[in-house]
Amino acid sequence: MTYDPHGTQDIPIGTPVIGFDGSELGEVRESHPHYLLVGRKGQHDDLEVPVHAIIGLVDGKLQVSVNREAVSSVDNEETAHRLNEEPGTN
């Protein structure tokens, strides 16, 4: 499947994201024109996955060409702010 980088809004929130090595990076929390915010439920260790790394959707999972080590982490306070939570209440 090819991916249209202008169609990030078509990726449902909650879609599992699978890294290049086959590991689960988390689920899509937010979709932006240049990146996806990916995180695990209940955790504040979100990742910014660039849209150019998206390979496509396979069996309802978003395949990307990067691993956890290759993407930028989003700090705990920024993640809590995005989710309208207080930091450290998890």
C-alpha positions in Angstrom: 0.0 0.0 0.0 1.3 3.4 -0.8 0.8 6.3 1.5 -0.3 9.8 0.6 1.6 12.2 3.0 -1.2 14.7 2.6 -3.7 12.3 4.1 -2.6 12.1 7.7 -6.1 13.1 8.8 -7.3 9.8 7.4 -5.3 7.9 10.0 -7.7 7.1 12.9 -6.6 8.0 16.4 -5.8 4.8 18.2 -4.3 3.0 15.2 -1.4 0.8 16.4 2.0 1.8 15.0 4.6 -0.8 14.2 8.3 0.0 13.9 10.6 -1.2 11.1 11.9 -3.9 13.4 8.4 -5.2 14.1 8.0 -3.8 17.6 4.9 -1.9 18.6 5.7 1.8 19.1 2.3 2.6 20.5 -0.9 4.1 19.1 -1.6 7.3 17.1 -2.6 10.0 19.6 -2.6 13.0 17.3 -2.1 13.5 13.6 -0.3 16.6 12.2 0.7 17.5 8.7 4.4 16.6 9.3 4.3 14.1 12.1 2.2 11.7 14.1 2.2 11.8 17.9 2.5 8.1 19.0 2.2 6.9 22.5 1.2 4.0 24.8 -2.1 4.1 26.8 -1.6 5.5 30.2 2.1 6.4 29.7 3.7 9.8 29.0 6.5 8.7 26.7 5.1 9.8 23.4 7.1 9.8 20.2 7.0 12.1 17.2 7.0 9.9 14.1 7.6 11.9 10.8 5.0 11.3 8.1 7.7 10.5 5.6 8.5 7.4 7.7 5.0 5.9 7.1 5.1 2.8 4.8 1.3 2.1 4.9 -1.5 0.4 6.7 -1.4 -3.4 7.0 -4.1 -5.3 8.7 -5.2 -2.2 10.5 -1.7 -1.4 11.8 0.4 1.5 10.6 3.8 0.4 9.4 6.7 2.9 9.7 10.3 2.8 8.5 11.8 3.8 11.8 12.4 2.2 15.2 11.8 3.7 18.7 15.5 4.8 18.9 15.3 6.8 15.6 12.4 9.1 16.6 12.1 12.1 18.9 10.6 11.6 22.3 8.1 14.2 23.7 8.8 15.1 27.3 6.3 14.1 30.1 5.1 17.6 30.9 4.4 18.4 27.2 2.5 15.1 26.8 0.5 15.8 30.0 -0.3 19.3 28.7 -1.5 17.9 25.4 -3.8 15.5 27.3 -5.0 18.2 29.7 -3.5 16.3 32.7 -1.3 17.3 35.5 2.3 15.9 35.2 3.0 13.1 37.6 -0.6 12.0 38.1 -0.3 8.9 36.1 
